[in-house]
Amino acid sequence: MNHDGSQATDTSCVFCEIVAGRVSSDKVVEDDQTLAFMDIDPGSDGHLLVIPKRHSTDLLDVPPEDLVATTLAAQRIATAMYAELDAEGVNVLNCCGAAAWQTVFHFHLHVIPRYRDKGKDRMELPYEPGVPSDPGARARYAQILAAAL
């Protein structure tokens, strides 16, 4: 919210327009800080998005209180996915920046129920798990990031 209590929005942002009610969505749950709605291009049956109502561009921009509220909403939704959709797993995914597949520049979390049944789950891993990286490279990245933090 802005200092005057109004919601911070960006009228060029489709997610802000959904929050404002000017663009329709299949809403799932809403509270004072967050909104969850179905993804229009889902990777699996039940795939949805959770957003903070206040506009922020991405993970690097989202205020801590909105990050916490959005993450807690995603956790509640994931629990419901297991109970109500018979999900066998759940992915929570954030794409931060165009190189990381972000296409709508309003912070959001994808909450994706996962199923063994490929008729309900169209997602595939984008990389091959179980292929270890170079130990020297891992150590260098760890050292660089540790020094920055």
Backbone bond lengths (Angstrom), bond angles and torsions (degrees), N, CA, C in turn:
res aa  C-N    CA-C-N  psi(-1)  N-CA   C-N-CA  omega(-1)  CA-C   N-CA-C  phi
1 M - - - 1.451 - - 1.523 109.32 -
2 N 1.326 114.36 149.21 1.452 119.31 174.09 1.526 108.87 -72.30
3 H 1.331 116.38 169.07 1.462 120.35 -178.74 1.529 112.35 -60.16
4 D 1.354 117.30 -25.94 1.467 120.01 179.09 1.526 112.77 -85.47
5 G 1.349 117.68 3.60 1.454 121.51 177.77 1.514 114.09 94.28
6 S 1.342 118.09 -8.31 1.461 120.36 178.91 1.528 110.04 -81.44
7 Q 1.329 115.47 158.58 1.463 120.07 179.27 1.529 109.87 -74.69
8 A 1.331 117.11 137.05 1.458 121.36 173.15 1.518 107.08 -80.38
9 T 1.331 116.84 120.98 1.461 120.90 -178.73 1.514 110.20 -134.68
10 D 1.310 115.39 167.04 1.450 123.39 177.57 1.525 105.35 -131.89
11 T 1.328 117.79 111.83 1.467 120.47 -174.95 1.522 113.03 -67.59
12 S 1.337 118.12 -11.72 1.459 119.82 175.11 1.526 111.31 -88.88
13 C 1.329 117.36 -1.42 1.465 123.10 -176.15 1.521 109.34 -100.11
14 V 1.326 116.80 120.59 1.465 120.29 -178.83 1.524 111.91 -61.51
15 F 1.318 118.89 -34.27 1.459 120.16 179.35 1.535 110.52 -69.56
16 C 1.337 118.43 -37.90 1.464 120.37 174.93 1.523 110.28 -64.26
17 E 1.315 116.89 -35.73 1.460 121.15 177.54 1.528 111.08 -68.12
18 I 1.337 117.48 -34.00 1.467 121.13 173.97 1.521 109.76 -65.48
19 V 1.330 117.02 -45.76 1.469 121.03 178.34 1.527 110.18 -57.98
20 A 1.330 117.17 -41.26 1.465 121.94 -177.62 1.534 112.24 -75.80
21 G 1.331 117.30 -10.50 1.456 120.56 -179.84 1.516 114.42 84.13
22 R 1.327 117.68 9.81 1.467 121.22 -179.85 1.521 112.84 -89.42
23 V 1.347 116.88 -14.62 1.466 122.90 173.63 1.520 105.91 -125.03
24 S 1.316 115.76 133.04 1.468 118.80 -176.72 1.526 111.17 -78.09
25 S 1.323 113.29 154.68 1.460 120.63 176.28 1.519 107.69 -153.42
26 D 1.312 115.62 164.32 1.460 121.13 173.56 1.527 106.95 -92.71
27 K 1.333 115.16 87.72 1.461 120.95 -176.76 1.516 110.51 -68.17
28 V 1.330 114.63 141.51 1.462 122.17 177.98 1.520 110.26 -107.52
29 V 1.313 116.79 -52.66 1.465 121.06 -179.12 1.528 108.03 -155.66
30 E 1.326 114.27 149.74 1.461 120.59 -177.22 1.519 108.53 -145.42
31 D 1.319 116.07 143.95 1.453 121.51 170.68 1.524 107.64 -137.70
32 D 1.314 118.02 -168.44 1.465 120.61 -176.35 1.530 113.04 -61.43
33 Q 1.335 116.90 -32.70 1.462 120.42 -173.88 1.521 114.97 -106.46
34 T 1.335 117.99 -23.58 1.465 120.14 -170.66 1.518 112.30 -131.85
35 L 1.316 114.07 162.22 1.457 122.66 174.86 1.519 107.35 -141.40
36 A 1.328 116.47 135.32 1.463 121.68 174.71 1.517 107.79 -119.06
37 F 1.340 115.61 135.85 1.452 121.14 180.00 1.521 109.22 -148.44
38 M 1.332 115.20 158.33 1.458 120.55 -176.16 1.527 110.93 -68.32
39 D 1.331 116.16 140.59 1.458 123.03 175.75 1.525 108.16 -72.87
40 I 1.335 117.73 134.32 1.471 119.86 -179.15 1.526 112.76 -79.09
41 D 1.323 117.47 -11.43 1.465 122.04 178.28 1.529 108.05 -131.60
42 P 1.349 116.84 67.79 1.470 120.12 -169.58 1.526 114.13 -74.22
43 G 1.323 114.03 148.61 1.456 121.05 174.34 1.516 112.21 -86.36
44 S 1.333 115.67 -18.95 1.463 120.88 177.82 1.520 108.37 -153.21
45 D 1.322 115.79 166.38 1.456 120.41 178.49 1.531 109.48 -66.19
46 G 1.325 116.78 121.56 1.455 121.63 179.99 1.516 114.98 98.49
47 H 1.327 118.68 -1.67 1.470 124.06 179.52 1.535 108.85 -58.57
48 L 1.321 116.24 127.21 1.463 120.14 179.14 1.513 111.09 -138.71
49 L 1.320 115.14 173.28 1.459 123.05 179.93 1.514 108.90 -118.94
50 V 1.324 116.33 142.82 1.457 122.48 173.15 1.522 106.82 -119.77
51 I 1.333 115.43 127.66 1.461 120.13 -177.83 1.529 110.25 -128.20
52 P 1.334 116.29 151.96 1.456 118.11 165.76 1.535 106.77 -76.62
53 K 1.306 116.87 144.02 1.466 119.65 179.22 1.529 111.32 -67.38
54 R 1.310 116.24 -32.62 1.461 120.94 178.15 1.520 108.73 -76.92
55 H 1.322 117.42 133.19 1.465 121.09 -177.63 1.527 111.55 -70.43
56 S 1.318 114.62 132.67 1.459 123.28 165.51 1.519 105.10 -146.42
57 T 1.294 116.49 148.62 1.459 120.98 -171.22 1.520 113.42 -69.23
58 D 1.330 116.39 -45.83 1.464 119.18 -172.12 1.525 110.24 -163.26
59 L 1.307 116.11 -171.35 1.467 122.07 -178.41 1.523 112.48 -58.20
60 L 1.319 117.75 -32.45 1.457 121.34 -178.58 1.525 112.21 -77.19
61 D 1.327 116.30 -17.22 1.463 122.62 -174.04 1.527 113.58 -105.61
62 V 1.325 117.70 -21.57 1.468 120.88 -172.26 1.534 110.93 -68.97
63 P 1.336 117.71 130.75 1.469 120.10 176.82 1.536 110.34 -63.55
64 P 1.321 117.50 147.48 1.466 120.97 -177.07 1.528 114.00 -53.03
65 E 1.328 117.88 -40.99 1.460 119.52 -177.78 1.538 111.72 -66.43
66 D 1.322 117.77 -32.61 1.470 120.74 176.80 1.525 110.76 -74.83
67 L 1.323 116.68 -36.12 1.464 120.74 176.37 1.524 110.48 -62.17
68 V 1.317 116.40 -45.65 1.466 120.98 179.44 1.525 110.49 -62.96
69 A 1.334 117.72 -48.20 1.467 121.10 -178.24 1.525 111.19 -61.57
70 T 1.331 116.99 -41.24 1.462 121.18 -179.46 1.524 110.69 -67.70
71 T 1.313 117.03 -41.05 1.463 121.37 179.32 1.525 111.38 -66.59
72 L 1.321 117.47 -41.64 1.461 120.13 178.00 1.532 111.55 -65.89
73 A 1.336 116.91 -37.78 1.465 119.81 175.48 1.523 110.18 -63.25
74 A 1.330 117.28 -42.13 1.472 121.13 178.38 1.524 110.67 -60.82
75 Q 1.322 117.23 -38.93 1.466 120.62 178.80 1.527 110.86 -64.66
76 R 1.331 117.71 -43.80 1.477 120.93 178.14 1.525 110.91 -61.85
77 I 1.314 115.87 -41.33 1.463 120.92 -179.89 1.527 110.53 -66.54
78 A 1.330 117.27 -43.00 1.467 120.84 178.86 1.522 110.69 -58.54
79 T 1.321 116.41 -40.89 1.467 120.54 177.80 1.529 110.51 -60.56
80 A 1.331 116.61 -43.14 1.464 120.71 178.46 1.526 111.56 -66.30
81 M 1.321 117.27 -32.98 1.467 120.27 179.23 1.525 111.50 -63.75
82 Y 1.320 116.21 -40.75 1.468 119.46 176.22 1.524 110.30 -63.08
83 A 1.319 116.83 -46.57 1.465 121.63 -174.09 1.520 112.86 -74.33
84 E 1.328 117.92 -40.74 1.467 120.47 -170.03 1.521 114.35 -102.90
85 L 1.313 118.23 -26.28 1.469 121.35 -179.00 1.523 112.27 -105.89
86 D 1.326 116.93 -0.45 1.461 121.85 -175.41 1.525 112.14 56.62
87 A 1.343 116.11 35.22 1.464 120.56 176.44 1.525 108.55 -61.43
88 E 1.319 115.43 143.44 1.460 121.68 177.89 1.525 111.19 -99.23
89 G 1.304 115.97 -5.81 1.451 124.24 178.21 1.515 108.14 -171.76
90 V 1.317 116.66 169.57 1.464 121.62 177.12 1.523 107.71 -144.08
91 N 1.327 116.11 134.42 1.462 121.70 169.41 1.516 108.25 -104.84
92 V 1.331 116.30 137.56 1.454 122.19 168.57 1.521 104.81 -114.28
93 L 1.333 115.42 121.92 1.460 120.83 -171.85 1.514 110.40 -130.17
94 N 1.333 116.14 135.73 1.454 122.11 170.41 1.511 107.86 -123.08
95 C 1.304 116.34 134.48 1.460 122.26 175.58 1.523 107.07 -109.10
96 C 1.316 117.45 117.27 1.468 122.39 -175.44 1.526 108.82 -113.97
97 G 1.325 116.76 100.93 1.449 122.49 -179.49 1.517 112.17 98.34
98 A 1.318 115.43 152.50 1.465 121.57 -177.54 1.526 112.41 -58.29
99 A 1.321 117.84 -36.72 1.463 120.44 -179.87 1.526 111.76 -67.18
100 A 1.338 116.55 -19.18 1.463 122.04 178.71 1.536 110.84 -102.47
101 W 1.327 117.18 19.44 1.475 124.84 175.10 1.515 113.94 79.63
102 Q 1.338 119.34 13.00 1.466 119.21 176.39 1.519 108.89 -70.86
103 T 1.332 116.82 127.25 1.460 121.36 179.93 1.525 112.31 -116.92
104 V 1.319 117.83 -24.19 1.465 121.85 173.82 1.524 106.09 -114.37
105 F 1.325 115.69 121.10 1.456 120.05 -171.72 1.532 111.25 -93.54
106 H 1.328 112.94 61.31 1.460 125.59 170.52 1.520 103.01 -137.35
107 F 1.324 117.32 122.19 1.457 120.15 -176.28 1.526 110.55 -47.90
108 H 1.325 116.17 134.51 1.464 120.86 176.46 1.518 110.97 -157.53
109 L 1.322 113.74 155.43 1.452 121.68 174.46 1.524 108.47 -113.73
110 H 1.314 115.80 131.08 1.460 120.88 170.14 1.527 106.12 -84.29
111 V 1.311 117.41 130.66 1.458 122.05 172.96 1.521 104.82 -115.52
112 I 1.330 115.21 112.34 1.455 121.46 -167.32 1.520 110.21 -121.04
113 P 1.340 117.25 108.83 1.463 118.17 175.10 1.521 109.21 -68.94
114 R 1.321 116.17 143.34 1.462 120.40 -177.33 1.517 109.84 -119.14
115 Y 1.324 114.70 143.75 1.460 122.87 -176.82 1.522 109.63 -137.63
116 R 1.316 116.73 149.12 1.462 120.55 172.73 1.532 110.73 -71.22
117 D 1.326 116.40 -29.48 1.466 123.28 179.77 1.533 109.13 -69.91
118 K 1.315 117.30 109.31 1.469 121.95 -177.08 1.523 112.13 -69.64
119 G 1.339 117.71 -11.39 1.452 120.40 171.98 1.522 111.99 -71.39
120 K 1.341 116.43 -23.32 1.455 122.19 179.25 1.528 112.22 -104.85
121 D 1.322 117.48 -13.45 1.463 122.31 -171.65 1.524 108.78 -136.50
122 R 1.334 115.75 108.52 1.462 121.26 -175.58 1.523 113.38 -101.33
123 M 1.329 117.35 7.69 1.456 120.38 -175.86 1.526 111.47 -87.98
124 E 1.329 114.74 146.94 1.462 121.97 174.89 1.523 108.11 -132.13
125 L 1.310 115.51 153.37 1.465 119.76 178.01 1.523 110.21 -64.70
126 P 1.343 116.83 136.56 1.467 119.59 178.89 1.533 113.39 -82.80
127 Y 1.307 116.54 -3.19 1.464 120.58 177.77 1.516 107.91 -144.98
128 E 1.312 116.63 168.75 1.459 120.87 -178.32 1.524 110.00 -95.08
129 P 1.341 117.55 107.69 1.462 118.98 178.17 1.527 110.82 -69.51
130 G 1.311 115.25 157.53 1.460 120.04 177.69 1.515 113.82 87.66
131 V 1.342 117.15 8.20 1.458 121.20 177.32 1.528 106.86 -109.90
132 P 1.330 117.55 98.24 1.465 120.46 -175.39 1.529 112.30 -62.79
133 S 1.329 114.27 148.01 1.458 119.87 176.36 1.518 109.79 -84.42
134 D 1.307 115.26 174.81 1.456 122.47 178.81 1.534 109.25 -67.42
135 P 1.340 118.54 125.34 1.470 120.84 -178.41 1.528 113.39 -58.90
136 G 1.312 117.13 -37.03 1.465 120.32 179.07 1.520 111.46 -65.35
137 A 1.327 116.98 -41.04 1.462 121.04 178.56 1.524 109.96 -65.38
138 R 1.333 117.22 -42.66 1.470 120.12 178.75 1.517 110.29 -59.65
139 A 1.311 116.78 -43.89 1.466 121.28 -179.31 1.527 110.94 -63.64
140 R 1.348 117.58 -40.51 1.471 120.62 178.73 1.524 110.48 -64.32
141 Y 1.342 117.52 -46.68 1.469 119.97 179.48 1.519 111.11 -62.19
142 A 1.310 116.94 -40.62 1.465 120.84 177.95 1.526 110.46 -60.86
143 Q 1.326 116.87 -43.35 1.465 121.64 -178.67 1.535 110.81 -65.73
144 I 1.336 117.00 -43.79 1.468 121.13 -179.86 1.530 110.00 -62.38
145 L 1.325 116.95 -48.66 1.460 120.25 -177.88 1.528 111.90 -68.42
146 A 1.312 117.22 -40.22 1.469 120.20 178.79 1.527 110.76 -61.16
147 A 1.318 116.92 -40.10 1.466 120.92 179.32 1.526 111.26 -65.55
148 A 1.333 116.65 -34.71 1.468 121.20 -179.61 1.511 112.24 -75.38
149 L 1.325 116.59 -25.38 1.464 120.25 -176.50 1.518 111.46 -97.39
